[in-house]
Amino acid sequence: MTITTLPKAAAGADELSIWPASTTPLPHGGLAVGGVSLTDIADRFDTPAYVLDEAEVRESCRTYRDAFPDSDVLYAAKAFLSRAMVRWVREEGLGLDVCSAGELELAVTAGFPPERIVLHGNAKSPRDLETALRLGVGRIVIDGPSEIARIAAAVGTEGHQKVMVRVVPGVSAGGHDKIRTGTDDQKFGLSLTDGGAQHAIARILSQPQLELTGLHCHIGSQITEVKPYVVALRRMVGLMARIRDAHGVVLPELDMGGGHGVAYRPGEPALDLTALARRLRAELVEGCAAARLTVPRLLVEPGRAVVGPAGVALYRVLAVKHTGEKVFVAVDGGMSDNPRPALYGVRYAPRLVGRHSTAGPCTATVVGRHCEAGDVLAADAELPGDIHPGDLLAVPVAGAYQLSMASGYNMVGRPPVIAVHEGTARMLVRRETLADFRSRDVGD
């Protein structure tokens, strides 16, 4: 179909600042992403649905490659993974960071080179390790002392596996307590302050079938400042120097993880990627020169920052309820397709699409359909005062940690993922149906 677009100013440029770059206003209050009307997508594929802009994902990958030209950029699959996503990441030259046998097998069967994959996890199952070794994963990140013997035994005396060590540098950063992973009071990694990391490194170096290629560090998620990364990098370089002095080993790789923050609402801060890349490279070169170390190859692991801003979630309004001074707008999805507001208090900016309203704004709480009082998708959302059942709401920055964290709560079913690109829409992941639930229930 032919889409007539309007200048972005007609919809408010600031309002669209967090939307995919391809987002364009349409007549009568509509929006198009990737050249496809969101209203048409809702009509064709039903709601709830995730819309993913392929060009935006690819451009984000290129932006990272340009910002870190002499580094390895690994896409963090936990943010969102599908066969199409695997192909996009591969074609744009990124590596991959996975956390389970499931993510690993999907990536490899979709054609991703296993040697460009890093396996993480604080509690890797026997299946995780067996799959990693069978498929020839590039690196396994050791997260605790018990993994050293397990991996060495699984590799066997004649085998060989490259590994890294996840180090906790004692840096607190991140958008919420539950996603801060750089301090000693959480489950990930080996402590730098109590000597756990150093002890584990000595043990790994005594295992001839394990090749320690470098150190890994991930300090948290949704970080919008450069300084915590710089502090962590300095401590990691200091540890690399001590390893050199104690063991005569110069490690060739340093993985600084991801957690790069994005804006979920207009005006919110986001991590300055150019500034991050410049500061990390400068600090790495200067720190290694001062310690007389060969500069290791830098690795980074963005996930949310690659795919989050490329996604839009679509919902139909089912009910509008006025309770005292509060307005509740209930939609046909909720915490089963986006648990992040309930888990982390994330605030989104939903928008009415598909019709133009002349009503004044009202402050509403957009809630889901699930049997939980905490099933809130967007608190303090500004919507037209005449919002009513049947209206279509679109929520930007929905590409990361929504489908990947979705659940089967209330047997509602997980939404489909619809890719848009150059005026066409295609399904990447189909909707979960009642038949899917029935097929898994094999008892009587």
C-alpha positions in Angstrom: 0.0 0.0 0.0 1.1 3.6 -0.5 1.7 5.5 2.8 1.4 9.3 2.9 3.7 10.6 5.6 3.7 13.9 7.4 6.7 15.9 8.6 7.9 14.7 12.0 7.2 18.1 13.4 3.5 17.3 13.0 3.7 14.7 15.7 6.3 16.5 17.8 9.9 15.8 17.1 10.7 15.5 20.8 7.9 12.9 21.3 9.5 10.8 18.6 13.1 11.1 19.8 13.1 7.7 21.4 11.4 6.0 18.5 13.2 4.2 15.7 14.7 6.6 13.2 12.4 5.4 10.5 9.3 6.5 12.5 7.1 8.9 10.5 3.7 10.5 11.3 0.7 9.5 9.1 -2.5 11.4 8.6 -5.2 11.0 11.2 -2.8 10.3 14.1 -1.1 7.2 12.6 2.5 6.3 12.7 4.7 4.2 10.4 7.9 2.4 11.4 10.1 1.0 8.7 7.6 2.3 6.1 4.7 0.2 7.6 1.7 1.6 9.3 1.4 0.4 12.9 -2.3 0.4 12.6 -2.0 -2.0 9.6 0.3 -4.3 11.6 -2.2 -4.4 14.4 -5.0 -5.2 12.0 -3.0 -7.9 10.2 -1.3 -9.6 13.0 -3.6 -8.7 16.0 -2.4 -7.5 19.4 -0.4 -7.6 21.5 2.5 -7.6 19.1 6.1 -6.6 19.0 7.4 -4.6 16.0 11.1 -4.7 15.3 12.8 -2.3 12.8 15.4 -4.3 11.0 17.2 -1.2 9.6 17.4 0.2 13.1 19.0 -3.0 14.5 21.5 -3.1 11.7 22.4 0.6 12.1 23.0 0.1 15.8 25.3 -2.7 15.0 27.2 -0.5 12.6 27.4 2.3 15.1 29.1 0.0 17.6 31.5 -1.3 15.0 32.4 2.3 14.1 32.8 3.3 17.7 35.0 0.3 18.5 36.9 -0.3 15.3 39.7 -2.2 17.0 37.6 -4.2 19.4 35.3 -7.1 19.4 31.6 -6.2 19.8 29.5 -9.1 21.0 25.7 -8.8 20.9 24.2 -9.9 24.2 21.6 -12.5 23.1 19.6 -12.4 26.4 18.1 -9.0 25.3 16.3 -10.7 22.3 17.2 -13.6 20.1 15.6 -15.1 17.0 17.0 -16.7 13.9 16.6 -13.4 12.0 18.4 -11.5 14.8 21.2 -14.1 14.6 21.5 -13.4 10.8 21.5 -9.6 11.2 24.2 -9.7 13.9 26.3 -12.1 11.8 26.0 -10.0 8.6 26.9 -6.8 10.5 30.1 -8.3 11.8 29.3 -8.7 15.5 30.1 -11.6 17.8 27.6 -13.1 20.2 27.2 -13.5 23.9 24.9 -16.3 25.1 23.8 -17.5 28.5 22.4 -21.0 27.9 22.5 -24.1 25.7 19.2 -22.9 24.2 20.6 -19.6 23.1 23.8 -21.2 21.9 22.0 -24.0 19.9 19.6 -21.5 18.3 22.5 -19.3 17.2 24.7 -22.1 15.8 21.8 -23.8 14.0 20.9 -20.4 12.5 24.4 -20.3 11.0 26.4 -18.3 13.5 30.1 -19.3 13.8 30.5 -20.9 17.2 34.1 -19.6 17.6 32.6 -16.1 17.7 30.4 -16.9 20.6 31.0 -16.4 24.3 29.1 -18.4 26.9 28.2 -16.8 30.2 26.3 -17.9 33.3 26.7 -18.0 37.0 25.3 -21.5 37.2 26.0 -23.4 34.0 24.2 -26.7 33.8 25.8 -29.9 32.5 23.8 -29.4 29.3 25.2 -25.9 28.9 28.8 -27.1 29.1 28.3 -30.2 27.0 26.6 -28.1 24.3 29.3 -25.5 24.4 32.1 -28.0 24.1 30.3 -30.1 21.4 29.6 -27.0 19.3 33.1 -25.5 19.8 32.1 -22.3 21.5 34.9 -19.6 21.3 35.1 -18.7 25.0 33.5 -19.9 28.3 33.4 -17.3 31.0 34.2 -18.9 34.4 32.0 -17.4 37.0 32.9 -19.4 40.1 35.6 -21.7 41.5 33.6 -24.9 41.1 33.4 -24.4 37.3 37.1 -24.7 36.9 37.2 -28.4 37.7 33.9 -29.1 36.0 35.1 -27.5 32.7 38.5 -29.1 32.9 37.0 -32.6 33.4 34.5 -32.1 30.6 37.2 -31.0 28.2 39.4 -34.0 29.1 43.1 -34.4 29.3 43.5 -34.3 25.5 41.0 -31.4 25.0 41.4 -27.7 24.8 39.1 -24.8 25.7 39.6 -21.0 25.8 38.2 -19.5 29.0 37.9 -16.1 30.6 37.3 -15.2 34.3 34.5 -12.9 35.4 35.8 -10.5 37.9 33.8 -8.4 40.3 35.6 -5.0 40.4 33.7 -3.4 43.3 31.9 -0.8 41.2 28.3 0.0 41.8 26.4 1.1 38.6 23.1 0.4 37.0 19.5 1.7 36.8 18.2 -0.5 39.7 19.5 -2.6 42.6 18.5 -5.8 40.8 20.6 -5.1 37.8 23.8 -3.9 39.5 26.4 -6.7 39.2 29.7 -5.0 39.9 29.8 -5.3 43.7 30.4 -8.3 46.0 26.8 -8.5 47.3 25.3 -10.3 44.3 25.6 -13.7 42.6 27.9 -13.0 39.7 31.7 -13.3 39.3 34.7 -13.7 41.5 35.7 -10.9 43.9 38.7 -8.7 43.4 38.7 -7.5 46.9 38.7 -10.8 48.8 41.2 -12.5 46.5 38.7 -14.9 45.0 39.5 -13.8 41.4 43.2 -14.1 41.9 42.9 -17.6 43.4 40.7 -18.8 40.6 43.1 -17.5 38.0 46.0 -19.4 39.6 44.0 -22.6 39.5 43.0 -22.1 35.8 46.6 -21.5 34.8 47.5 -24.9 36.4 45.0 -26.6 34.1 46.9 -27.3 30.8 43.6 -28.0 28.8 42.2 -24.6 29.8 43.6 -21.5 28.0 43.0 -18.3 29.9 42.6 -15.7 27.3 41.5 -12.7 29.4 39.4 -11.2 32.1 35.7 -10.4 31.9 33.8 -7.6 33.8 30.1 -6.6 33.7 29.2 -4.0 36.3 25.5 -3.7 35.7 22.7 -2.7 33.3 21.0 0.5 32.1 24.1 2.5 32.9 24.1 6.1 31.5 27.5 7.4 32.7 31.0 6.7 31.4 32.8 7.0 34.7 31.9 3.6 36.3 33.3 1.8 33.2 36.5 3.8 33.5 36.9 3.0 37.2 36.2 -0.7 36.5 38.7 -0.8 33.6 41.5 0.7 35.7 41.0 -2.0 38.3 41.0 -4.7 35.7 44.2 -3.4 34.2 45.7 -3.4 37.6 44.7 -7.1 38.1 46.2 -8.0 34.7 49.5 -6.4 35.8 49.5 -8.4 39.0 48.8 -11.6 37.0 51.8 -10.8 34.8 54.0 -10.2 37.9 52.8 -13.3 39.8 52.6 -15.8 36.9 54.5 -14.4 34.0 51.3 -14.4 31.9 50.2 -11.5 29.8 46.5 -11.9 29.0 45.5 -10.8 25.5 41.8 -10.0 26.0 39.8 -7.7 28.3 36.0 -7.9 28.1 34.2 -4.9 29.7 30.7 -6.3 29.3 27.7 -4.2 28.4 24.8 -2.6 30.3 24.8 0.5 28.1 21.7 2.6 29.0 19.0 3.9 26.7 16.3 6.4 27.1 12.8 5.0 27.6 11.0 8.3 27.8 11.7 11.6 26.0 14.3 13.6 27.9 15.8 10.7 29.8 19.6 10.3 29.7 21.3 7.6 27.6 24.9 6.5 27.5 27.1 8.5 25.2 28.6 5.6 23.1 31.2 7.8 21.4 32.5 9.2 24.7 32.5 5.7 26.2 34.6 4.2 23.4 37.0 7.1 23.4 37.5 7.0 27.2 37.9 3.3 27.4 40.5 3.2 24.6 42.4 6.1 26.1 42.4 4.7 29.7 43.3 1.2 28.4 46.3 2.5 26.5 47.5 4.8 29.3 47.0 2.2 32.0 48.9 -0.5 30.1 51.7 1.9 29.3 52.0 2.8 33.0 52.0 -0.9 33.9 54.3 -1.8 31.0 51.7 -4.2 29.7 50.9 -5.1 26.1 47.5 -3.5 25.4 44.9 -6.3 25.3 42.1 -6.6 22.8 39.0 -4.9 24.1 35.6 -6.6 24.0 32.2 -5.1 24.7 28.8 -6.7 25.0 25.8 -4.4 24.2 22.4 -5.9 24.1 19.7 -3.5 25.1 21.4 -0.6 23.3 21.4 -2.6 20.0 17.8 -3.9 19.9 15.8 -1.9 22.5 15.2 1.3 20.6 14.4 -0.7 17.5 11.3 -2.3 19.1 7.7 -1.1 19.5 5.0 -2.9 21.4 1.3 -2.7 20.2 -1.7 -3.1 22.5 -5.5 -2.7 22.2 -7.3 -0.9 25.0 -9.9 -3.2 26.6 -11.3 -1.0 29.3 -11.0 2.5 30.8 -11.9 2.9 34.5 -12.1 6.0 36.6 -11.4 5.3 40.3 -11.5 8.5 42.3 -8.9 10.8 40.7 -7.1 7.9 38.9 -7.7 6.8 35.4 -6.8 3.1 34.6 -6.4 2.2 30.9 -6.4 -1.6 30.7 -4.8 -3.3 27.6 -4.7 -6.8 26.1 -1.2 -7.5 27.3 0.7 -6.9 30.5 3.3 -8.3 32.7 3.4 -11.6 30.8 4.8 -9.8 27.8 6.7 -7.1 29.7 7.6 -7.9 33.3 10.2 -5.1 33.6 7.9 -2.4 35.1 7.0 -4.8 37.9 10.5 -6.0 38.4 12.5 -2.8 38.0 10.0 0.1 38.1 10.8 0.9 34.5 8.7 3.8 33.1 7.5 3.8 29.5 5.8 6.4 27.3 2.8 4.8 25.5 1.2 6.7 22.6 -2.2 6.6 21.0 -1.9 5.8 17.3 -4.5 5.3 14.6 -6.7 8.3 15.3 -6.3 11.9 16.0 -7.8 13.2 19.3 -8.7 16.8 20.0 -9.4 16.0 23.7 -7.2 17.4 26.3 -4.5 15.2 27.9 -5.1 13.1 31.0 -2.7 11.3 33.3 -3.4 7.6 33.2 -2.0 4.4 34.5 -1.8 1.8 31.7 -2.3 -1.6 33.2 -2.4 -5.2 31.9 -5.0 -7.9 32.0 -3.3 -10.1 34.6 -4.5 -11.0 38.1 -1.9 -8.9 39.9 -2.2 -5.4 41.3 1.4 -4.8 40.2 0.5 -5.5 36.5 1.3 -2.0 35.5 2.9 -1.2 32.1 3.1 2.6 32.4 2.4 4.8 35.4 1.7 8.5 34.9 1.3 8.1 31.1 0.0 11.2 29.3 -2.9 10.1 27.0 -5.8 11.9 25.4 -8.8 12.4 27.7 -11.1 10.5 25.4 -9.1 7.3 25.4 -11.5 4.4 25.0 -11.8 0.7 24.4 -10.6 -0.3 20.9 -7.9 2.4 20.8 -4.4 1.3 19.8 -1.5 2.1 22.0 2.1 1.9 20.9 5.0 1.7 23.3 8.5 2.5 22.0 11.9 1.1 23.2 10.3 -2.3 23.4 12.9 -4.4 21.6 14.9 -5.7 24.6 14.0 -7.8 27.6 10.4 -8.2 26.8 9.9 -11.3 24.7 13.0 -12.8 26.2 11.5 -12.3 29.7 7.9 -13.1 28.8 6.0 -15.7 30.7 3.0 -18.0 30.4 1.2 -16.3 33.2 -2.6 -16.7 33.0 -2.0 -18.7 29.8 -2.5 -15.5 27.8 0.3 -16.5 25.3 3.4 -14.6 24.3 3.0 -12.1 21.4 4.5 -12.4 17.9 7.5 -10.5 16.7 6.9 -8.6 13.4 9.9 -7.3 11.5 9.5 -4.2 9.4 11.9 -3.2 6.6 11.6 -0.9 3.6 7.8 -0.9 3.6 7.2 -4.6 4.2 6.2 -6.5 7.4 7.0 -10.2 8.1 6.6 -12.4 11.0 9.8 -13.5 12.8 8.3 -15.3 15.8 4.6 -16.5 15.8 2.1 -15.9 18.5 1.9 -18.5 21.3 -1.5 -20.1 21.1 -3.8 -22.1 23.4 -2.8 -25.1 21.3 0.8 -24.6 22.4 -0.2 -24.7 26.1 -2.3 -27.8 25.6 0.5 -29.6 23.7 2.9 -29.2 26.6 0.4 -30.5 29.2 0.9 -34.3 28.8 -0.6 -35.5 32.1 -4.2 -36.5 32.9 
